[in-house]
Amino acid sequence: MTPFGKRLRELREAKGVALQDMAAALDISAPYLSALEHGRRGRPSRLRVHQICQYFNIVWDEADELQRLARVSHPRVTVDTSGLTPEATELANELAGRIRKLPAERVTRLLALLKEN
């Protein structure tokens, strides 16, 4: 699940709306909406996020946060380390090779560390 997918599901469940009903209201397929929630689809477009914000009557800071979550929610990331240090390339490769095995608390700590800078 992506950060965007998690938040989308939270919003939908808080409103008490079935996935099929929300999909129909947004004029998208239920399988597409389900794939967004589960992180099996790439990040949604700005227009799609805007439509979702309208659907939930989300404005200002909360809308900006939903757009931010969409930007950081691509489930298949490519890291280009060309021009970076050998250590940066090693870090990218180590993370790619180990991320599935990292405990959740370690992922949380690493993310917090990266956000410090």
C-alpha positions as CSV (number, residue, x, y, z in Angstrom):
1,M,0.0,0.0,0.0
2,T,1.2,3.5,-0.8
3,P,0.9,6.6,1.5
4,F,-1.7,7.9,-0.9
5,G,-3.6,4.6,-1.0
6,K,-3.7,4.4,2.7
7,R,-5.1,8.0,3.1
8,L,-7.6,7.4,0.3
9,R,-9.0,4.3,2.0
10,E,-9.1,6.2,5.3
11,L,-11.1,9.0,3.7
12,R,-13.5,6.6,2.0
13,E,-14.1,4.5,5.1
14,A,-14.6,7.6,7.3
15,K,-17.3,8.8,4.9
16,G,-18.8,5.3,4.9
17,V,-18.7,5.0,1.1
18,A,-18.4,1.7,-0.8
19,L,-15.5,1.5,-3.2
20,Q,-17.9,0.9,-6.1
21,D,-20.0,4.0,-5.2
22,M,-17.0,6.2,-5.0
23,A,-15.6,4.9,-8.3
24,A,-19.0,5.6,-10.0
25,A,-19.1,9.1,-8.6
26,L,-15.6,9.8,-9.9
27,D,-16.4,8.1,-13.3
28,I,-13.5,5.7,-12.9
29,S,-13.6,1.9,-12.6
30,A,-13.8,0.2,-9.3
31,P,-10.7,-2.0,-10.1
32,Y,-8.7,1.2,-10.8
33,L,-9.8,2.7,-7.5
34,S,-9.0,-0.5,-5.7
35,A,-5.6,-0.6,-7.3
36,L,-4.9,3.0,-6.2
37,E,-5.8,2.0,-2.6
38,H,-3.7,-1.1,-2.6
39,G,-0.6,0.5,-4.3
40,R,-0.8,-1.6,-7.5
41,R,-1.2,1.5,-9.7
42,G,1.2,4.4,-10.1
43,R,0.7,7.7,-8.5
44,P,-2.5,9.4,-9.7
45,S,-2.5,12.6,-11.8
46,R,-2.9,16.0,-10.2
47,L,-6.3,16.1,-11.9
48,R,-7.4,12.8,-10.4
49,V,-6.2,14.0,-6.9
50,H,-8.2,17.3,-7.5
51,Q,-11.3,15.2,-8.3
52,I,-10.8,13.2,-5.1
53,C,-10.4,16.4,-3.1
54,Q,-13.7,17.7,-4.6
55,Y,-15.4,14.4,-3.8
56,F,-14.4,14.6,-0.1
57,N,-14.7,18.4,0.1
58,I,-11.1,18.7,0.9
59,V,-9.4,22.1,0.7
60,W,-6.3,24.0,1.5
61,D,-3.7,22.2,3.7
62,E,-5.4,18.9,3.5
63,A,-5.6,19.1,-0.3
64,D,-1.9,20.0,-0.4
65,E,-1.1,17.0,1.8
66,L,-3.1,14.7,-0.4
67,Q,-1.2,16.0,-3.5
68,R,2.1,15.5,-1.6
69,L,1.1,11.9,-0.7
70,A,0.4,11.3,-4.4
71,R,3.8,12.6,-5.4
72,V,5.6,10.2,-3.0
73,S,3.4,7.2,-3.8
74,H,4.9,5.7,-6.9
75,P,5.1,1.9,-6.1
76,R,7.9,1.2,-8.6
77,V,10.7,3.7,-7.9
78,T,13.7,4.1,-10.2
79,V,16.8,5.8,-8.6
80,D,19.3,7.4,-10.9
81,T,22.6,7.6,-9.0
82,S,24.7,8.7,-12.0
83,G,27.0,11.5,-11.0
84,L,26.6,10.7,-7.3
85,T,29.2,9.3,-5.0
86,P,29.9,5.5,-5.0
87,E,28.5,5.5,-1.5
88,A,25.2,6.9,-2.7
89,T,25.0,4.2,-5.4
90,E,25.8,1.6,-2.8
91,L,23.0,3.0,-0.5
92,A,20.5,2.9,-3.3
93,N,21.3,-0.7,-4.2
94,E,21.4,-1.9,-0.6
95,L,18.0,-0.3,0.1
96,A,16.5,-1.8,-3.1
97,G,17.8,-5.2,-2.2
98,R,16.7,-5.2,1.5
99,I,13.6,-3.0,1.8
100,R,11.2,-6.0,1.7
101,K,13.0,-7.5,4.7
102,L,13.3,-4.4,6.9
103,P,11.1,-4.4,10.0
104,A,8.5,-1.7,10.0
105,E,10.1,0.2,12.9
106,R,13.4,0.4,11.0
107,V,11.7,1.7,7.9
108,T,10.0,4.4,10.1
109,R,13.4,5.3,11.7
110,L,15.2,5.5,8.3
111,L,12.4,7.6,6.8
112,A,12.5,10.0,9.8
113,L,16.3,10.3,9.4
114,L,16.0,11.1,5.7
115,K,13.3,13.7,6.4
116,E,15.6,15.5,8.8
117,N,17.7,16.8,6.0
